[in-house]
Amino acid sequence: MAWVLLLAAGLLEIVWAFSMKLSEGFTRPAPAIVTILSMLASAGLLMVSMKTLPLGTAYTVWTGIGAIGAFAAGIAVLGEPATAGRVGAAVLIVAGVVLMKLSSSG
């Protein structure tokens, strides 16, 4: 169950990163509210998952999901560049998250 909660927390991290971009420095109320609520929910789910998962594993997986999701959303929705260097960096992040999950005993 902790892994499911951690996945949900990571997905909410993508939501808050994306909505923060849309909030334009918190000058647009609706995306700013979505940012704050999804941040709180994401951190709350991370906190619950850490009751059973090791800190290093949970935090690394959470940030990895958020980083890759934000990267993908930036490319798919915002038209950000998918250069070889950026894609290569994303592949390394995914590899690190997978290795962290495989090496976890939680």
C-alpha positions as CSV (number, residue, x, y, z in Angstrom):
1,M,0.0,0.0,0.0
2,A,2.9,2.4,0.7
3,W,4.0,2.1,-2.9
4,V,0.6,3.0,-4.2
5,L,0.5,6.0,-1.9
6,L,3.9,7.0,-3.0
7,L,2.9,6.7,-6.7
8,A,-0.1,8.9,-6.0
9,A,2.1,11.4,-4.2
10,G,4.5,11.5,-7.2
11,L,1.6,12.1,-9.6
12,L,0.4,14.9,-7.4
13,E,3.8,16.4,-7.5
14,I,3.5,16.6,-11.3
15,V,0.2,18.4,-10.9
16,W,1.6,21.0,-8.6
17,A,4.7,21.6,-10.7
18,F,2.5,22.0,-13.8
19,S,-0.1,24.2,-12.1
20,M,2.6,26.3,-10.6
21,K,3.9,27.1,-14.1
22,L,0.3,28.0,-15.1
23,S,-0.1,30.2,-12.1
24,E,2.4,32.6,-13.5
25,G,4.1,33.4,-10.2
26,F,0.8,32.9,-8.3
27,T,-0.8,35.8,-10.1
28,R,-3.6,33.5,-11.5
29,P,-5.8,32.3,-8.6
30,A,-7.2,29.0,-9.9
31,P,-3.8,27.4,-10.8
32,A,-2.3,28.9,-7.6
33,I,-5.0,27.1,-5.5
34,V,-4.5,23.9,-7.4
35,T,-0.8,24.2,-6.8
36,I,-1.2,24.7,-3.0
37,L,-3.8,21.9,-2.6
38,S,-1.8,19.4,-4.7
39,M,1.4,20.3,-2.8
40,L,-0.3,19.6,0.5
41,A,-1.9,16.3,-0.7
42,S,1.4,15.2,-2.3
43,A,3.4,15.9,0.9
44,G,0.7,14.2,3.0
45,L,0.8,11.0,0.9
46,L,4.6,11.0,0.9
47,M,4.5,11.3,4.7
48,V,2.2,8.3,5.1
49,S,4.2,6.2,2.7
50,M,7.3,7.0,4.8
51,K,5.8,5.2,7.7
52,T,6.9,2.0,6.1
53,L,9.3,2.9,3.3
54,P,12.9,4.1,3.9
55,L,13.3,7.9,3.7
56,G,15.9,7.7,0.9
57,T,13.8,5.4,-1.2
58,A,10.6,7.2,-0.7
59,Y,12.0,10.7,-1.3
60,T,14.0,9.6,-4.3
61,V,11.1,7.9,-6.0
62,W,8.8,10.8,-5.2
63,T,11.1,13.4,-6.7
64,G,11.9,11.1,-9.6
65,I,8.2,10.7,-10.5
66,G,7.7,14.4,-10.2
67,A,10.8,15.3,-12.3
68,I,10.0,12.9,-15.1
69,G,6.3,13.8,-15.2
70,A,7.1,17.5,-15.2
71,F,9.7,17.0,-17.9
72,A,7.1,15.0,-20.0
73,A,4.3,17.6,-19.4
74,G,6.7,20.4,-20.4
75,I,7.4,18.7,-23.7
76,A,3.9,17.4,-24.4
77,V,1.8,20.4,-23.3
78,L,4.1,23.4,-23.1
79,G,6.2,22.7,-26.2
80,E,9.5,22.6,-24.4
81,P,12.5,21.1,-26.3
82,A,13.2,17.4,-26.2
83,T,17.0,17.7,-26.8
84,A,19.2,14.7,-26.7
85,G,20.8,16.0,-23.5
86,R,17.5,16.5,-21.7
87,V,16.2,13.1,-22.8
88,G,19.4,11.5,-21.7
89,A,19.2,13.1,-18.3
90,A,15.6,11.9,-18.0
91,V,16.6,8.4,-18.8
92,L,19.2,8.5,-16.1
93,I,16.6,9.7,-13.6
94,V,14.3,6.9,-14.5
95,A,17.1,4.4,-14.2
96,G,18.0,5.7,-10.7
97,V,14.3,5.5,-9.6
98,V,14.0,1.9,-10.9
99,L,17.2,0.9,-9.2
100,M,16.1,2.5,-5.9
101,K,12.8,0.6,-6.1
102,L,14.5,-2.7,-6.9
103,S,17.0,-2.3,-4.1
104,S,14.3,-1.3,-1.5
105,S,13.2,-3.8,1.1
106,G,10.0,-1.8,1.9
